[in-house]
Amino acid sequence: WGRTKLMYQGPSPDEVALVEGLRSLGFVFRARKASALVLDFLGTVMEWEILNVLEFSSDRQRMSVIVKGGIVVSDGTCAS
């Protein structure tokens, strides 16, 4: 089995660098759905429901995402 190289795209180079840096530590951003995020935490794949997105503003100087859950989708083990 070959490993697929993930390529990230984002609105700013800083966001892409943050996601790629976390990937090097074992935390992988897998997907963004319409109302959910799918993240891989050291082999455990979890889905988080997106409740609200506060876009970047020059007043706040940040962006925030409010999520709920953390439902385990896969724990990385193989069933026999």
PyMOL commands that place a pseudoatom at each C-alpha (Angstrom):
pseudoatom trace, name=CA, resn=TRP, resi=1, chain=A, elem=C, hetatm=0, pos=[0.000, 0.000, 0.000]
pseudoatom trace, name=CA, resn=GLY, resi=2, chain=A, elem=C, hetatm=0, pos=[1.343, 3.393, -0.918]
pseudoatom trace, name=CA, resn=ARG, resi=3, chain=A, elem=C, hetatm=0, pos=[0.905, 6.462, 1.220]
pseudoatom trace, name=CA, resn=THR, resi=4, chain=A, elem=C, hetatm=0, pos=[-1.056, 9.324, -0.264]
pseudoatom trace, name=CA, resn=LYS, resi=5, chain=A, elem=C, hetatm=0, pos=[0.601, 12.720, 0.069]
pseudoatom trace, name=CA, resn=LEU, resi=6, chain=A, elem=C, hetatm=0, pos=[-1.923, 15.192, 1.413]
pseudoatom trace, name=CA, resn=MET, resi=7, chain=A, elem=C, hetatm=0, pos=[-1.836, 18.648, -0.139]
pseudoatom trace, name=CA, resn=TYR, resi=8, chain=A, elem=C, hetatm=0, pos=[-3.485, 21.460, 1.807]
pseudoatom trace, name=CA, resn=GLN, resi=9, chain=A, elem=C, hetatm=0, pos=[-4.825, 24.722, 0.417]
pseudoatom trace, name=CA, resn=GLY, resi=10, chain=A, elem=C, hetatm=0, pos=[-5.992, 27.657, 2.484]
pseudoatom trace, name=CA, resn=PRO, resi=11, chain=A, elem=C, hetatm=0, pos=[-6.750, 31.349, 2.340]
pseudoatom trace, name=CA, resn=SER, resi=12, chain=A, elem=C, hetatm=0, pos=[-3.346, 32.216, 3.799]
pseudoatom trace, name=CA, resn=PRO, resi=13, chain=A, elem=C, hetatm=0, pos=[0.134, 30.658, 3.901]
pseudoatom trace, name=CA, resn=ASP, resi=14, chain=A, elem=C, hetatm=0, pos=[0.004, 30.875, 7.719]
pseudoatom trace, name=CA, resn=GLU, resi=15, chain=A, elem=C, hetatm=0, pos=[-3.049, 28.591, 7.885]
pseudoatom trace, name=CA, resn=VAL, resi=16, chain=A, elem=C, hetatm=0, pos=[-1.454, 26.038, 5.563]
pseudoatom trace, name=CA, resn=ALA, resi=17, chain=A, elem=C, hetatm=0, pos=[1.785, 26.108, 7.599]
pseudoatom trace, name=CA, resn=LEU, resi=18, chain=A, elem=C, hetatm=0, pos=[-0.149, 25.519, 10.835]
pseudoatom trace, name=CA, resn=VAL, resi=19, chain=A, elem=C, hetatm=0, pos=[-1.997, 22.490, 9.407]
pseudoatom trace, name=CA, resn=GLU, resi=20, chain=A, elem=C, hetatm=0, pos=[1.196, 21.052, 7.903]
pseudoatom trace, name=CA, resn=GLY, resi=21, chain=A, elem=C, hetatm=0, pos=[3.101, 21.575, 11.166]
pseudoatom trace, name=CA, resn=LEU, resi=22, chain=A, elem=C, hetatm=0, pos=[0.447, 19.729, 13.147]
pseudoatom trace, name=CA, resn=ARG, resi=23, chain=A, elem=C, hetatm=0, pos=[0.528, 16.916, 10.582]
pseudoatom trace, name=CA, resn=SER, resi=24, chain=A, elem=C, hetatm=0, pos=[4.247, 16.452, 11.252]
pseudoatom trace, name=CA, resn=LEU, resi=25, chain=A, elem=C, hetatm=0, pos=[3.330, 15.863, 14.928]
pseudoatom trace, name=CA, resn=GLY, resi=26, chain=A, elem=C, hetatm=0, pos=[0.686, 13.226, 14.105]
pseudoatom trace, name=CA, resn=PHE, resi=27, chain=A, elem=C, hetatm=0, pos=[-2.452, 15.390, 14.034]
pseudoatom trace, name=CA, resn=VAL, resi=28, chain=A, elem=C, hetatm=0, pos=[-3.950, 15.214, 10.525]
pseudoatom trace, name=CA, resn=PHE, resi=29, chain=A, elem=C, hetatm=0, pos=[-6.760, 17.346, 9.105]
pseudoatom trace, name=CA, resn=ARG, resi=30, chain=A, elem=C, hetatm=0, pos=[-8.678, 14.838, 6.933]
pseudoatom trace, name=CA, resn=ALA, resi=31, chain=A, elem=C, hetatm=0, pos=[-11.756, 16.683, 5.637]
pseudoatom trace, name=CA, resn=ARG, resi=32, chain=A, elem=C, hetatm=0, pos=[-14.055, 19.646, 5.974]
pseudoatom trace, name=CA, resn=LYS, resi=33, chain=A, elem=C, hetatm=0, pos=[-17.693, 18.782, 5.341]
pseudoatom trace, name=CA, resn=ALA, resi=34, chain=A, elem=C, hetatm=0, pos=[-20.556, 21.273, 5.168]
pseudoatom trace, name=CA, resn=SER, resi=35, chain=A, elem=C, hetatm=0, pos=[-21.186, 20.973, 8.907]
pseudoatom trace, name=CA, resn=ALA, resi=36, chain=A, elem=C, hetatm=0, pos=[-18.261, 18.929, 10.259]
pseudoatom trace, name=CA, resn=LEU, resi=37, chain=A, elem=C, hetatm=0, pos=[-14.480, 18.573, 10.523]
pseudoatom trace, name=CA, resn=VAL, resi=38, chain=A, elem=C, hetatm=0, pos=[-12.745, 15.199, 10.311]
pseudoatom trace, name=CA, resn=LEU, resi=39, chain=A, elem=C, hetatm=0, pos=[-9.430, 14.996, 12.176]
pseudoatom trace, name=CA, resn=ASP, resi=40, chain=A, elem=C, hetatm=0, pos=[-6.958, 12.161, 12.784]
pseudoatom trace, name=CA, resn=PHE, resi=41, chain=A, elem=C, hetatm=0, pos=[-5.422, 12.289, 16.262]
pseudoatom trace, name=CA, resn=LEU, resi=42, chain=A, elem=C, hetatm=0, pos=[-2.445, 9.910, 16.264]
pseudoatom trace, name=CA, resn=GLY, resi=43, chain=A, elem=C, hetatm=0, pos=[-4.418, 7.220, 14.397]
pseudoatom trace, name=CA, resn=THR, resi=44, chain=A, elem=C, hetatm=0, pos=[-7.857, 7.832, 15.924]
pseudoatom trace, name=CA, resn=VAL, resi=45, chain=A, elem=C, hetatm=0, pos=[-10.168, 9.489, 13.374]
pseudoatom trace, name=CA, resn=MET, resi=46, chain=A, elem=C, hetatm=0, pos=[-12.766, 11.780, 14.921]
pseudoatom trace, name=CA, resn=GLU, resi=47, chain=A, elem=C, hetatm=0, pos=[-15.565, 13.925, 13.502]
pseudoatom trace, name=CA, resn=TRP, resi=48, chain=A, elem=C, hetatm=0, pos=[-16.498, 17.256, 15.079]
pseudoatom trace, name=CA, resn=GLU, resi=49, chain=A, elem=C, hetatm=0, pos=[-19.802, 19.060, 14.380]
pseudoatom trace, name=CA, resn=ILE, resi=50, chain=A, elem=C, hetatm=0, pos=[-19.282, 22.716, 13.421]
pseudoatom trace, name=CA, resn=LEU, resi=51, chain=A, elem=C, hetatm=0, pos=[-21.649, 24.928, 15.415]
pseudoatom trace, name=CA, resn=ASN, resi=52, chain=A, elem=C, hetatm=0, pos=[-20.371, 28.333, 14.293]
pseudoatom trace, name=CA, resn=VAL, resi=53, chain=A, elem=C, hetatm=0, pos=[-17.501, 29.958, 12.398]
pseudoatom trace, name=CA, resn=LEU, resi=54, chain=A, elem=C, hetatm=0, pos=[-16.360, 33.439, 13.385]
pseudoatom trace, name=CA, resn=GLU, resi=55, chain=A, elem=C, hetatm=0, pos=[-14.405, 34.641, 10.365]
pseudoatom trace, name=CA, resn=PHE, resi=56, chain=A, elem=C, hetatm=0, pos=[-11.175, 36.604, 10.705]
pseudoatom trace, name=CA, resn=SER, resi=57, chain=A, elem=C, hetatm=0, pos=[-11.692, 40.283, 11.373]
pseudoatom trace, name=CA, resn=SER, resi=58, chain=A, elem=C, hetatm=0, pos=[-9.179, 43.090, 11.653]
pseudoatom trace, name=CA, resn=ASP, resi=59, chain=A, elem=C, hetatm=0, pos=[-10.759, 44.091, 14.994]
pseudoatom trace, name=CA, resn=ARG, resi=60, chain=A, elem=C, hetatm=0, pos=[-10.322, 40.661, 16.627]
pseudoatom trace, name=CA, resn=GLN, resi=61, chain=A, elem=C, hetatm=0, pos=[-7.178, 39.672, 14.689]
pseudoatom trace, name=CA, resn=ARG, resi=62, chain=A, elem=C, hetatm=0, pos=[-8.297, 36.024, 14.752]
pseudoatom trace, name=CA, resn=MET, resi=63, chain=A, elem=C, hetatm=0, pos=[-10.716, 33.437, 13.409]
pseudoatom trace, name=CA, resn=SER, resi=64, chain=A, elem=C, hetatm=0, pos=[-12.601, 31.002, 15.641]
pseudoatom trace, name=CA, resn=VAL, resi=65, chain=A, elem=C, hetatm=0, pos=[-14.477, 27.761, 15.022]
pseudoatom trace, name=CA, resn=ILE, resi=66, chain=A, elem=C, hetatm=0, pos=[-16.899, 26.470, 17.644]
pseudoatom trace, name=CA, resn=VAL, resi=67, chain=A, elem=C, hetatm=0, pos=[-17.341, 22.691, 17.502]
pseudoatom trace, name=CA, resn=LYS, resi=68, chain=A, elem=C, hetatm=0, pos=[-19.272, 19.987, 19.349]
pseudoatom trace, name=CA, resn=GLY, resi=69, chain=A, elem=C, hetatm=0, pos=[-18.611, 16.321, 19.809]
pseudoatom trace, name=CA, resn=GLY, resi=70, chain=A, elem=C, hetatm=0, pos=[-15.557, 14.474, 18.865]
pseudoatom trace, name=CA, resn=ILE, resi=71, chain=A, elem=C, hetatm=0, pos=[-17.235, 11.271, 17.735]
pseudoatom trace, name=CA, resn=VAL, resi=72, chain=A, elem=C, hetatm=0, pos=[-14.744, 8.450, 17.078]
pseudoatom trace, name=CA, resn=VAL, resi=73, chain=A, elem=C, hetatm=0, pos=[-15.094, 7.323, 13.466]
pseudoatom trace, name=CA, resn=SER, resi=74, chain=A, elem=C, hetatm=0, pos=[-12.170, 4.885, 13.464]
pseudoatom trace, name=CA, resn=ASP, resi=75, chain=A, elem=C, hetatm=0, pos=[-9.654, 3.951, 16.160]
pseudoatom trace, name=CA, resn=GLY, resi=76, chain=A, elem=C, hetatm=0, pos=[-7.030, 2.597, 13.765]
pseudoatom trace, name=CA, resn=THR, resi=77, chain=A, elem=C, hetatm=0, pos=[-7.453, -1.032, 14.765]
pseudoatom trace, name=CA, resn=CYS, resi=78, chain=A, elem=C, hetatm=0, pos=[-8.302, -3.797, 12.322]
pseudoatom trace, name=CA, resn=ALA, resi=79, chain=A, elem=C, hetatm=0, pos=[-11.190, -6.156, 13.059]
pseudoatom trace, name=CA, resn=SER, resi=80, chain=A, elem=C, hetatm=0, pos=[-10.474, -9.830, 12.361]
for i in range(1, 80): cmd.bond("trace and resi %d" % i, "trace and resi %d" % (i + 1))
show_as sticks, trace
zoom trace
